[in-house]
Amino acid sequence: MDRHMSWKELCCSDLYRGLWVALDNCRYDAKTKKPVAGVVVDADEELAELARRMRQNGRCSCAILFCDEDPLATPAATPAARIA
């Protein structure tokens, strides 16, 4: 799955819209400090399942964001989680 995408691309993608998406190697907005692009490493409808797989695969520093159906949505407007 490892594909670098912008947040806008993710929100416009039928593949990821409505899913929780794990991003690695993120680029962050200087003002909001929210991810604006990154490498998609996994995605799932269920946050718990995605987090479980991320832990199993040793990916503990990914940003996990919900890919909203609104293509103009920003990560600041959606729930965010970090795997600890």
PyMOL Python script that loads the backbone (N, CA, C, O; Angstrom):
from pymol import cmd

cmd.read_pdbstr("""\
ATOM      1  N   MET A   1       0.817  -1.192   0.000  1.00  0.00           N
ATOM      2  CA  MET A   1       0.000   0.000   0.000  1.00  0.00           C
ATOM      3  C   MET A   1       0.863   1.260   0.000  1.00  0.00           C
ATOM      4  O   MET A   1       0.373   2.312  -0.410  1.00  0.00           O
ATOM      5  N   ASP A   2       2.093   1.210   0.428  1.00  0.00           N
ATOM      6  CA  ASP A   2       2.948   2.375   0.631  1.00  0.00           C
ATOM      7  C   ASP A   2       2.927   3.334  -0.560  1.00  0.00           C
ATOM      8  O   ASP A   2       3.654   3.148  -1.535  1.00  0.00           O
ATOM      9  N   ARG A   3       2.081   4.362  -0.463  1.00  0.00           N
ATOM     10  CA  ARG A   3       1.934   5.343  -1.535  1.00  0.00           C
ATOM     11  C   ARG A   3       1.860   6.729  -0.927  1.00  0.00           C
ATOM     12  O   ARG A   3       1.030   6.973  -0.052  1.00  0.00           O
ATOM     13  N   HIS A   4       2.717   7.650  -1.377  1.00  0.00           N
ATOM     14  CA  HIS A   4       2.713   9.023  -0.871  1.00  0.00           C
ATOM     15  C   HIS A   4       1.539   9.779  -1.484  1.00  0.00           C
ATOM     16  O   HIS A   4       1.371   9.808  -2.703  1.00  0.00           O
ATOM     17  N   MET A   5       0.720  10.397  -0.607  1.00  0.00           N
ATOM     18  CA  MET A   5      -0.451  11.131  -1.082  1.00  0.00           C
ATOM     19  C   MET A   5      -0.660  12.367  -0.231  1.00  0.00           C
ATOM     20  O   MET A   5      -0.283  12.400   0.940  1.00  0.00           O
ATOM     21  N   SER A   6      -1.264  13.380  -0.827  1.00  0.00           N
ATOM     22  CA  SER A   6      -1.653  14.566  -0.058  1.00  0.00           C
ATOM     23  C   SER A   6      -2.991  14.278   0.621  1.00  0.00           C
ATOM     24  O   SER A   6      -3.702  13.346   0.245  1.00  0.00           O
ATOM     25  N   TRP A   7      -3.325  15.095   1.630  1.00  0.00           N
ATOM     26  CA  TRP A   7      -4.602  14.920   2.315  1.00  0.00           C
ATOM     27  C   TRP A   7      -5.770  15.086   1.341  1.00  0.00           C
ATOM     28  O   TRP A   7      -6.744  14.336   1.403  1.00  0.00           O
ATOM     29  N   LYS A   8      -5.672  16.060   0.449  1.00  0.00           N
ATOM     30  CA  LYS A   8      -6.739  16.289  -0.529  1.00  0.00           C
ATOM     31  C   LYS A   8      -6.907  15.072  -1.444  1.00  0.00           C
ATOM     32  O   LYS A   8      -8.031  14.670  -1.747  1.00  0.00           O
ATOM     33  N   GLU A   9      -5.788  14.491  -1.881  1.00  0.00           N
ATOM     34  CA  GLU A   9      -5.863  13.281  -2.713  1.00  0.00           C
ATOM     35  C   GLU A   9      -6.563  12.142  -1.969  1.00  0.00           C
ATOM     36  O   GLU A   9      -7.388  11.426  -2.536  1.00  0.00           O
ATOM     37  N   LEU A  10      -6.217  11.989  -0.684  1.00  0.00           N
ATOM     38  CA  LEU A  10      -6.836  10.935   0.120  1.00  0.00           C
ATOM     39  C   LEU A  10      -8.344  11.130   0.215  1.00  0.00           C
ATOM     40  O   LEU A  10      -9.115  10.189   0.027  1.00  0.00           O
ATOM     41  N   CYS A  11      -8.757  12.365   0.511  1.00  0.00           N
ATOM     42  CA  CYS A  11     -10.187  12.645   0.676  1.00  0.00           C
ATOM     43  C   CYS A  11     -10.958  12.481  -0.628  1.00  0.00           C
ATOM     44  O   CYS A  11     -12.147  12.161  -0.604  1.00  0.00           O
ATOM     45  N   CYS A  12     -10.312  12.692  -1.744  1.00  0.00           N
ATOM     46  CA  CYS A  12     -10.970  12.566  -3.046  1.00  0.00           C
ATOM     47  C   CYS A  12     -10.927  11.132  -3.577  1.00  0.00           C
ATOM     48  O   CYS A  12     -11.597  10.809  -4.558  1.00  0.00           O
ATOM     49  N   SER A  13     -10.144  10.283  -2.933  1.00  0.00           N
ATOM     50  CA  SER A  13      -9.970   8.920  -3.404  1.00  0.00           C
ATOM     51  C   SER A  13     -11.099   8.016  -2.924  1.00  0.00           C
ATOM     52  O   SER A  13     -11.372   7.943  -1.726  1.00  0.00           O
ATOM     53  N   ASP A  14     -11.749   7.335  -3.848  1.00  0.00           N
ATOM     54  CA  ASP A  14     -12.781   6.364  -3.485  1.00  0.00           C
ATOM     55  C   ASP A  14     -12.190   5.214  -2.677  1.00  0.00           C
ATOM     56  O   ASP A  14     -12.900   4.559  -1.914  1.00  0.00           O
ATOM     57  N   LEU A  15     -10.911   4.972  -2.840  1.00  0.00           N
ATOM     58  CA  LEU A  15     -10.245   3.882  -2.139  1.00  0.00           C
ATOM     59  C   LEU A  15     -10.136   4.133  -0.640  1.00  0.00           C
ATOM     60  O   LEU A  15     -10.220   3.189   0.146  1.00  0.00           O
ATOM     61  N   TYR A  16      -9.949   5.403  -0.221  1.00  0.00           N
ATOM     62  CA  TYR A  16      -9.704   5.718   1.186  1.00  0.00           C
ATOM     63  C   TYR A  16     -10.833   6.484   1.867  1.00  0.00           C
ATOM     64  O   TYR A  16     -10.899   6.497   3.096  1.00  0.00           O
ATOM     65  N   ARG A  17     -11.705   7.109   1.123  1.00  0.00           N
ATOM     66  CA  ARG A  17     -12.776   7.916   1.716  1.00  0.00           C
ATOM     67  C   ARG A  17     -13.625   7.060   2.652  1.00  0.00           C
ATOM     68  O   ARG A  17     -14.076   5.976   2.283  1.00  0.00           O
ATOM     69  N   GLY A  18     -13.838   7.566   3.876  1.00  0.00           N
ATOM     70  CA  GLY A  18     -14.636   6.851   4.864  1.00  0.00           C
ATOM     71  C   GLY A  18     -13.857   5.851   5.695  1.00  0.00           C
ATOM     72  O   GLY A  18     -14.440   5.111   6.487  1.00  0.00           O
ATOM     73  N   LEU A  19     -12.536   5.824   5.520  1.00  0.00           N
ATOM     74  CA  LEU A  19     -11.685   4.896   6.260  1.00  0.00           C
ATOM     75  C   LEU A  19     -10.733   5.643   7.191  1.00  0.00           C
ATOM     76  O   LEU A  19     -10.451   6.825   6.992  1.00  0.00           O
ATOM     77  N   TRP A  20     -10.245   4.939   8.204  1.00  0.00           N
ATOM     78  CA  TRP A  20      -9.129   5.416   9.008  1.00  0.00           C
ATOM     79  C   TRP A  20      -7.872   5.082   8.220  1.00  0.00           C
ATOM     80  O   TRP A  20      -7.718   3.956   7.746  1.00  0.00           O
ATOM     81  N   VAL A  21      -6.976   6.044   8.078  1.00  0.00           N
ATOM     82  CA  VAL A  21      -5.786   5.884   7.246  1.00  0.00           C
ATOM     83  C   VAL A  21      -4.547   6.137   8.097  1.00  0.00           C
ATOM     84  O   VAL A  21      -4.463   7.137   8.810  1.00  0.00           O
ATOM     85  N   ALA A  22      -3.581   5.213   8.014  1.00  0.00           N
ATOM     86  CA  ALA A  22      -2.310   5.365   8.719  1.00  0.00           C
ATOM     87  C   ALA A  22      -1.296   5.975   7.761  1.00  0.00           C
ATOM     88  O   ALA A  22      -1.048   5.444   6.679  1.00  0.00           O
ATOM     89  N   LEU A  23      -0.713   7.102   8.177  1.00  0.00           N
ATOM     90  CA  LEU A  23       0.283   7.803   7.363  1.00  0.00           C
ATOM     91  C   LEU A  23       1.633   7.783   8.055  1.00  0.00           C
ATOM     92  O   LEU A  23       1.728   8.025   9.258  1.00  0.00           O
ATOM     93  N   ASP A  24       2.666   7.496   7.297  1.00  0.00           N
ATOM     94  CA  ASP A  24       4.036   7.543   7.802  1.00  0.00           C
ATOM     95  C   ASP A  24       4.791   8.589   6.994  1.00  0.00           C
ATOM     96  O   ASP A  24       4.343   8.990   5.920  1.00  0.00           O
ATOM     97  N   ASN A  25       5.929   9.031   7.505  1.00  0.00           N
ATOM     98  CA  ASN A  25       6.752  10.049   6.838  1.00  0.00           C
ATOM     99  C   ASN A  25       5.900  11.247   6.437  1.00  0.00           C
ATOM    100  O   ASN A  25       5.940  11.702   5.293  1.00  0.00           O
ATOM    101  N   CYS A  26       5.131  11.749   7.397  1.00  0.00           N
ATOM    102  CA  CYS A  26       4.203  12.845   7.137  1.00  0.00           C
ATOM    103  C   CYS A  26       4.908  14.182   6.943  1.00  0.00           C
ATOM    104  O   CYS A  26       5.972  14.446   7.503  1.00  0.00           O
ATOM    105  N   ARG A  27       4.274  15.001   6.136  1.00  0.00           N
ATOM    106  CA  ARG A  27       4.630  16.418   6.028  1.00  0.00           C
ATOM    107  C   ARG A  27       3.525  17.149   6.765  1.00  0.00           C
ATOM    108  O   ARG A  27       2.344  16.874   6.555  1.00  0.00           O
ATOM    109  N   TYR A  28       3.907  18.082   7.631  1.00  0.00           N
ATOM    110  CA  TYR A  28       2.946  18.766   8.489  1.00  0.00           C
ATOM    111  C   TYR A  28       2.785  20.228   8.092  1.00  0.00           C
ATOM    112  O   TYR A  28       3.734  20.862   7.631  1.00  0.00           O
ATOM    113  N   ASP A  29       1.582  20.757   8.272  1.00  0.00           N
ATOM    114  CA  ASP A  29       1.302  22.171   8.068  1.00  0.00           C
ATOM    115  C   ASP A  29       2.007  22.958   9.164  1.00  0.00           C
ATOM    116  O   ASP A  29       1.896  22.615  10.341  1.00  0.00           O
ATOM    117  N   ALA A  30       2.727  24.006   8.792  1.00  0.00           N
ATOM    118  CA  ALA A  30       3.499  24.788   9.758  1.00  0.00           C
ATOM    119  C   ALA A  30       2.610  25.485  10.783  1.00  0.00           C
ATOM    120  O   ALA A  30       3.021  25.663  11.930  1.00  0.00           O
ATOM    121  N   LYS A  31       1.417  25.878  10.397  1.00  0.00           N
ATOM    122  CA  LYS A  31       0.524  26.595  11.316  1.00  0.00           C
ATOM    123  C   LYS A  31      -0.286  25.658  12.197  1.00  0.00           C
ATOM    124  O   LYS A  31      -0.349  25.849  13.412  1.00  0.00           O
ATOM    125  N   THR A  32      -0.902  24.655  11.605  1.00  0.00           N
ATOM    126  CA  THR A  32      -1.808  23.778  12.353  1.00  0.00           C
ATOM    127  C   THR A  32      -1.102  22.574  12.968  1.00  0.00           C
ATOM    128  O   THR A  32      -1.625  21.946  13.888  1.00  0.00           O
ATOM    129  N   LYS A  33       0.084  22.255  12.460  1.00  0.00           N
ATOM    130  CA  LYS A  33       0.845  21.078  12.900  1.00  0.00           C
ATOM    131  C   LYS A  33       0.137  19.764  12.587  1.00  0.00           C
ATOM    132  O   LYS A  33       0.441  18.736  13.191  1.00  0.00           O
ATOM    133  N   LYS A  34      -0.799  19.795  11.653  1.00  0.00           N
ATOM    134  CA  LYS A  34      -1.528  18.603  11.233  1.00  0.00           C
ATOM    135  C   LYS A  34      -0.903  18.042   9.964  1.00  0.00           C
ATOM    136  O   LYS A  34      -0.380  18.801   9.149  1.00  0.00           O
ATOM    137  N   PRO A  35      -0.950  16.702   9.781  1.00  0.00           N
ATOM    138  CA  PRO A  35      -0.410  16.119   8.551  1.00  0.00           C
ATOM    139  C   PRO A  35      -1.162  16.626   7.318  1.00  0.00           C
ATOM    140  O   PRO A  35      -2.392  16.684   7.311  1.00  0.00           O
ATOM    141  N   VAL A  36      -0.417  16.988   6.286  1.00  0.00           N
ATOM    142  CA  VAL A  36      -1.030  17.400   5.023  1.00  0.00           C
ATOM    143  C   VAL A  36      -0.683  16.429   3.894  1.00  0.00           C
ATOM    144  O   VAL A  36      -1.273  16.485   2.816  1.00  0.00           O
ATOM    145  N   ALA A  37       0.275  15.543   4.149  1.00  0.00           N
ATOM    146  CA  ALA A  37       0.661  14.533   3.164  1.00  0.00           C
ATOM    147  C   ALA A  37       1.489  13.476   3.881  1.00  0.00           C
ATOM    148  O   ALA A  37       2.071  13.731   4.935  1.00  0.00           O
ATOM    149  N   GLY A  38       1.531  12.307   3.302  1.00  0.00           N
ATOM    150  CA  GLY A  38       2.330  11.237   3.884  1.00  0.00           C
ATOM    151  C   GLY A  38       2.228   9.981   3.059  1.00  0.00           C
ATOM    152  O   GLY A  38       1.537   9.933   2.041  1.00  0.00           O
ATOM    153  N   VAL A  39       2.931   8.963   3.516  1.00  0.00           N
ATOM    154  CA  VAL A  39       2.909   7.662   2.860  1.00  0.00           C
ATOM    155  C   VAL A  39       1.804   6.834   3.510  1.00  0.00           C
ATOM    156  O   VAL A  39       1.833   6.585   4.715  1.00  0.00           O
ATOM    157  N   VAL A  40       0.840   6.414   2.712  1.00  0.00           N
ATOM    158  CA  VAL A  40      -0.243   5.582   3.209  1.00  0.00           C
ATOM    159  C   VAL A  40       0.309   4.173   3.420  1.00  0.00           C
ATOM    160  O   VAL A  40       0.754   3.523   2.474  1.00  0.00           O
ATOM    161  N   VAL A  41       0.275   3.708   4.677  1.00  0.00           N
ATOM    162  CA  VAL A  41       0.806   2.379   4.970  1.00  0.00           C
ATOM    163  C   VAL A  41      -0.300   1.359   5.229  1.00  0.00           C
ATOM    164  O   VAL A  41      -0.067   0.156   5.109  1.00  0.00           O
ATOM    165  N   ASP A  42      -1.504   1.824   5.582  1.00  0.00           N
ATOM    166  CA  ASP A  42      -2.617   0.914   5.812  1.00  0.00           C
ATOM    167  C   ASP A  42      -3.892   1.738   5.985  1.00  0.00           C
ATOM    168  O   ASP A  42      -3.827   2.944   6.225  1.00  0.00           O
ATOM    169  N   ALA A  43      -5.037   1.094   5.866  1.00  0.00           N
ATOM    170  CA  ALA A  43      -6.324   1.759   6.055  1.00  0.00           C
ATOM    171  C   ALA A  43      -7.354   0.712   6.462  1.00  0.00           C
ATOM    172  O   ALA A  43      -7.241  -0.462   6.111  1.00  0.00           O
ATOM    173  N   ASP A  44      -8.372   1.164   7.217  1.00  0.00           N
ATOM    174  CA  ASP A  44      -9.404   0.240   7.685  1.00  0.00           C
ATOM    175  C   ASP A  44     -10.642   1.022   8.090  1.00  0.00           C
ATOM    176  O   ASP A  44     -10.548   2.193   8.456  1.00  0.00           O
ATOM    177  N   GLU A  45     -11.803   0.377   8.027  1.00  0.00           N
ATOM    178  CA  GLU A  45     -13.041   0.992   8.520  1.00  0.00           C
ATOM    179  C   GLU A  45     -13.039   1.086  10.036  1.00  0.00           C
ATOM    180  O   GLU A  45     -13.665   1.981  10.604  1.00  0.00           O
ATOM    181  N   GLU A  46     -12.338   0.166  10.700  1.00  0.00           N
ATOM    182  CA  GLU A  46     -12.303   0.085  12.154  1.00  0.00           C
ATOM    183  C   GLU A  46     -10.964   0.600  12.683  1.00  0.00           C
ATOM    184  O   GLU A  46      -9.906   0.064  12.353  1.00  0.00           O
ATOM    185  N   LEU A  47     -11.025   1.640  13.504  1.00  0.00           N
ATOM    186  CA  LEU A  47      -9.813   2.216  14.086  1.00  0.00           C
ATOM    187  C   LEU A  47      -9.043   1.192  14.908  1.00  0.00           C
ATOM    188  O   LEU A  47      -7.818   1.117  14.818  1.00  0.00           O
ATOM    189  N   ALA A  48      -9.753   0.405  15.707  1.00  0.00           N
ATOM    190  CA  ALA A  48      -9.086  -0.582  16.561  1.00  0.00           C
ATOM    191  C   ALA A  48      -8.323  -1.621  15.742  1.00  0.00           C
ATOM    192  O   ALA A  48      -7.213  -2.009  16.107  1.00  0.00           O
ATOM    193  N   GLU A  49      -8.915  -2.069  14.642  1.00  0.00           N
ATOM    194  CA  GLU A  49      -8.245  -3.055  13.783  1.00  0.00           C
ATOM    195  C   GLU A  49      -6.995  -2.462  13.142  1.00  0.00           C
ATOM    196  O   GLU A  49      -5.950  -3.110  13.079  1.00  0.00           O
ATOM    197  N   LEU A  50      -7.113  -1.235  12.672  1.00  0.00           N
ATOM    198  CA  LEU A  50      -5.958  -0.564  12.065  1.00  0.00           C
ATOM    199  C   LEU A  50      -4.844  -0.409  13.091  1.00  0.00           C
ATOM    200  O   LEU A  50      -3.685  -0.704  12.801  1.00  0.00           O
ATOM    201  N   ALA A  51      -5.190   0.052  14.287  1.00  0.00           N
ATOM    202  CA  ALA A  51      -4.191   0.230  15.343  1.00  0.00           C
ATOM    203  C   ALA A  51      -3.536  -1.102  15.714  1.00  0.00           C
ATOM    204  O   ALA A  51      -2.329  -1.150  15.951  1.00  0.00           O
ATOM    205  N   ARG A  52      -4.312  -2.171  15.766  1.00  0.00           N
ATOM    206  CA  ARG A  52      -3.775  -3.504  16.070  1.00  0.00           C
ATOM    207  C   ARG A  52      -2.746  -3.930  15.032  1.00  0.00           C
ATOM    208  O   ARG A  52      -1.666  -4.410  15.380  1.00  0.00           O
ATOM    209  N   ARG A  53      -3.082  -3.754  13.753  1.00  0.00           N
ATOM    210  CA  ARG A  53      -2.142  -4.120  12.684  1.00  0.00           C
ATOM    211  C   ARG A  53      -0.891  -3.257  12.724  1.00  0.00           C
ATOM    212  O   ARG A  53       0.215  -3.747  12.491  1.00  0.00           O
ATOM    213  N   MET A  54      -1.065  -1.973  13.019  1.00  0.00           N
ATOM    214  CA  MET A  54       0.095  -1.083  13.089  1.00  0.00           C
ATOM    215  C   MET A  54       1.049  -1.540  14.200  1.00  0.00           C
ATOM    216  O   MET A  54       2.264  -1.566  14.006  1.00  0.00           O
ATOM    217  N   ARG A  55       0.496  -1.896  15.360  1.00  0.00           N
ATOM    218  CA  ARG A  55       1.328  -2.395  16.462  1.00  0.00           C
ATOM    219  C   ARG A  55       2.004  -3.695  16.077  1.00  0.00           C
ATOM    220  O   ARG A  55       3.196  -3.870  16.333  1.00  0.00           O
ATOM    221  N   GLN A  56       1.262  -4.615  15.464  1.00  0.00           N
ATOM    222  CA  GLN A  56       1.821  -5.904  15.046  1.00  0.00           C
ATOM    223  C   GLN A  56       2.987  -5.718  14.088  1.00  0.00           C
ATOM    224  O   GLN A  56       3.967  -6.461  14.145  1.00  0.00           O
ATOM    225  N   ASN A  57       2.883  -4.729  13.210  1.00  0.00           N
ATOM    226  CA  ASN A  57       3.917  -4.487  12.203  1.00  0.00           C
ATOM    227  C   ASN A  57       5.009  -3.554  12.679  1.00  0.00           C
ATOM    228  O   ASN A  57       5.904  -3.204  11.910  1.00  0.00           O
ATOM    229  N   GLY A  58       4.949  -3.143  13.950  1.00  0.00           N
ATOM    230  CA  GLY A  58       5.994  -2.290  14.502  1.00  0.00           C
ATOM    231  C   GLY A  58       5.941  -0.853  14.012  1.00  0.00           C
ATOM    232  O   GLY A  58       6.925  -0.124  14.137  1.00  0.00           O
ATOM    233  N   ARG A  59       4.835  -0.442  13.469  1.00  0.00           N
ATOM    234  CA  ARG A  59       4.675   0.939  12.984  1.00  0.00           C
ATOM    235  C   ARG A  59       4.001   1.739  14.087  1.00  0.00           C
ATOM    236  O   ARG A  59       2.781   1.906  14.102  1.00  0.00           O
ATOM    237  N   CYS A  60       4.820   2.227  15.006  1.00  0.00           N
ATOM    238  CA  CYS A  60       4.292   2.877  16.210  1.00  0.00           C
ATOM    239  C   CYS A  60       4.293   4.398  16.141  1.00  0.00           C
ATOM    240  O   CYS A  60       3.874   5.048  17.099  1.00  0.00           O
ATOM    241  N   SER A  61       4.743   4.976  15.058  1.00  0.00           N
ATOM    242  CA  SER A  61       4.794   6.444  14.996  1.00  0.00           C
ATOM    243  C   SER A  61       3.996   7.008  13.826  1.00  0.00           C
ATOM    244  O   SER A  61       4.239   8.134  13.391  1.00  0.00           O
ATOM    245  N   CYS A  62       3.059   6.241  13.323  1.00  0.00           N
ATOM    246  CA  CYS A  62       2.217   6.709  12.222  1.00  0.00           C
ATOM    247  C   CYS A  62       1.125   7.640  12.740  1.00  0.00           C
ATOM    248  O   CYS A  62       0.621   7.468  13.849  1.00  0.00           O
ATOM    249  N   ALA A  63       0.770   8.623  11.925  1.00  0.00           N
ATOM    250  CA  ALA A  63      -0.414   9.437  12.200  1.00  0.00           C
ATOM    251  C   ALA A  63      -1.599   8.664  11.644  1.00  0.00           C
ATOM    252  O   ALA A  63      -1.537   8.142  10.532  1.00  0.00           O
ATOM    253  N   ILE A  64      -2.679   8.591  12.417  1.00  0.00           N
ATOM    254  CA  ILE A  64      -3.886   7.917  11.957  1.00  0.00           C
ATOM    255  C   ILE A  64      -5.000   8.947  11.903  1.00  0.00           C
ATOM    256  O   ILE A  64      -5.337   9.576  12.907  1.00  0.00           O
ATOM    257  N   LEU A  65      -5.566   9.107  10.715  1.00  0.00           N
ATOM    258  CA  LEU A  65      -6.597  10.115  10.489  1.00  0.00           C
ATOM    259  C   LEU A  65      -7.797   9.489   9.806  1.00  0.00           C
ATOM    260  O   LEU A  65      -7.667   8.506   9.076  1.00  0.00           O
ATOM    261  N   PHE A  66      -8.973  10.069  10.048  1.00  0.00           N
ATOM    262  CA  PHE A  66     -10.170   9.617   9.361  1.00  0.00           C
ATOM    263  C   PHE A  66     -10.294  10.378   8.059  1.00  0.00           C
ATOM    264  O   PHE A  66     -10.275  11.609   8.046  1.00  0.00           O
ATOM    265  N   CYS A  67     -10.419   9.653   6.973  1.00  0.00           N
ATOM    266  CA  CYS A  67     -10.531  10.261   5.656  1.00  0.00           C
ATOM    267  C   CYS A  67     -11.994  10.613   5.417  1.00  0.00           C
ATOM    268  O   CYS A  67     -12.806   9.750   5.081  1.00  0.00           O
ATOM    269  N   ASP A  68     -12.318  11.885   5.592  1.00  0.00           N
ATOM    270  CA  ASP A  68     -13.683  12.376   5.515  1.00  0.00           C
ATOM    271  C   ASP A  68     -14.186  12.372   4.079  1.00  0.00           C
ATOM    272  O   ASP A  68     -13.400  12.419   3.132  1.00  0.00           O
ATOM    273  N   GLU A  69     -15.490  12.315   3.929  1.00  0.00           N
ATOM    274  CA  GLU A  69     -16.080  12.323   2.592  1.00  0.00           C
ATOM    275  C   GLU A  69     -16.017  13.695   1.936  1.00  0.00           C
ATOM    276  O   GLU A  69     -16.192  13.802   0.722  1.00  0.00           O
ATOM    277  N   ASP A  70     -15.773  14.741   2.710  1.00  0.00           N
ATOM    278  CA  ASP A  70     -15.665  16.096   2.169  1.00  0.00           C
ATOM    279  C   ASP A  70     -14.240  16.310   1.672  1.00  0.00           C
ATOM    280  O   ASP A  70     -13.320  16.362   2.487  1.00  0.00           O
ATOM    281  N   PRO A  71     -14.025  16.437   0.362  1.00  0.00           N
ATOM    282  CA  PRO A  71     -12.662  16.593  -0.161  1.00  0.00           C
ATOM    283  C   PRO A  71     -11.983  17.872   0.312  1.00  0.00           C
ATOM    284  O   PRO A  71     -10.764  17.999   0.193  1.00  0.00           O
ATOM    285  N   LEU A  72     -12.744  18.814   0.844  1.00  0.00           N
ATOM    286  CA  LEU A  72     -12.139  20.041   1.359  1.00  0.00           C
ATOM    287  C   LEU A  72     -11.817  19.935   2.836  1.00  0.00           C
ATOM    288  O   LEU A  72     -11.297  20.883   3.426  1.00  0.00           O
ATOM    289  N   ALA A  73     -12.119  18.793   3.443  1.00  0.00           N
ATOM    290  CA  ALA A  73     -11.847  18.612   4.867  1.00  0.00           C
ATOM    291  C   ALA A  73     -10.345  18.638   5.122  1.00  0.00           C
ATOM    292  O   ALA A  73      -9.550  18.196   4.293  1.00  0.00           O
ATOM    293  N   THR A  74      -9.984  19.156   6.262  1.00  0.00           N
ATOM    294  CA  THR A  74      -8.577  19.163   6.654  1.00  0.00           C
ATOM    295  C   THR A  74      -8.404  18.216   7.822  1.00  0.00           C
ATOM    296  O   THR A  74      -9.377  17.928   8.519  1.00  0.00           O
ATOM    297  N   PRO A  75      -7.201  17.722   8.061  1.00  0.00           N
ATOM    298  CA  PRO A  75      -7.005  16.831   9.206  1.00  0.00           C
ATOM    299  C   PRO A  75      -7.425  17.491  10.517  1.00  0.00           C
ATOM    300  O   PRO A  75      -7.800  16.786  11.454  1.00  0.00           O
ATOM    301  N   ALA A  76      -7.375  18.811  10.614  1.00  0.00           N
ATOM    302  CA  ALA A  76      -7.760  19.499  11.847  1.00  0.00           C
ATOM    303  C   ALA A  76      -9.249  19.327  12.125  1.00  0.00           C
ATOM    304  O   ALA A  76      -9.669  19.433  13.277  1.00  0.00           O
ATOM    305  N   ALA A  77     -10.050  19.065  11.109  1.00  0.00           N
ATOM    306  CA  ALA A  77     -11.497  18.965  11.272  1.00  0.00           C
ATOM    307  C   ALA A  77     -11.955  17.543  11.509  1.00  0.00           C
ATOM    308  O   ALA A  77     -13.153  17.299  11.655  1.00  0.00           O
ATOM    309  N   THR A  78     -11.027  16.595  11.550  1.00  0.00           N
ATOM    310  CA  THR A  78     -11.396  15.199  11.718  1.00  0.00           C
ATOM    311  C   THR A  78     -10.702  14.608  12.932  1.00  0.00           C
ATOM    312  O   THR A  78      -9.699  15.151  13.394  1.00  0.00           O
ATOM    313  N   PRO A  79     -11.224  13.496  13.459  1.00  0.00           N
ATOM    314  CA  PRO A  79     -10.575  12.871  14.599  1.00  0.00           C
ATOM    315  C   PRO A  79      -9.178  12.404  14.227  1.00  0.00           C
ATOM    316  O   PRO A  79      -8.948  11.989  13.091  1.00  0.00           O
ATOM    317  N   ALA A  80      -8.261  12.465  15.148  1.00  0.00           N
ATOM    318  CA  ALA A  80      -6.898  12.008  14.906  1.00  0.00           C
ATOM    319  C   ALA A  80      -6.458  11.131  16.063  1.00  0.00           C
ATOM    320  O   ALA A  80      -6.910  11.308  17.195  1.00  0.00           O
ATOM    321  N   ALA A  81      -5.585  10.197  15.780  1.00  0.00           N
ATOM    322  CA  ALA A  81      -5.077   9.330  16.830  1.00  0.00           C
ATOM    323  C   ALA A  81      -3.609   9.051  16.549  1.00  0.00           C
ATOM    324  O   ALA A  81      -3.160   9.138  15.406  1.00  0.00           O
ATOM    325  N   ARG A  82      -2.881   8.724  17.574  1.00  0.00           N
ATOM    326  CA  ARG A  82      -1.494   8.310  17.439  1.00  0.00           C
ATOM    327  C   ARG A  82      -1.336   6.996  18.172  1.00  0.00           C
ATOM    328  O   ARG A  82      -1.868   6.825  19.269  1.00  0.00           O
ATOM    329  N   ILE A  83      -0.627   6.090  17.592  1.00  0.00           N
ATOM    330  CA  ILE A  83      -0.364   4.817  18.245  1.00  0.00           C
ATOM    331  C   ILE A  83       0.787   5.033  19.205  1.00  0.00           C
ATOM    332  O   ILE A  83       1.845   5.528  18.817  1.00  0.00           O
ATOM    333  N   ALA A  84       0.584   4.667  20.445  1.00  0.00           N
ATOM    334  CA  ALA A  84       1.637   4.847  21.449  1.00  0.00           C
ATOM    335  C   ALA A  84       2.371   3.565  21.694  1.00  0.00           C
ATOM    336  O   ALA A  84       3.292   3.526  22.510  1.00  0.00           O
TER     337      ALA A  84
END
""", "prot")
cmd.dss("prot")
cmd.show_as("cartoon", "prot")
cmd.util.cbc("prot")
cmd.orient("prot")
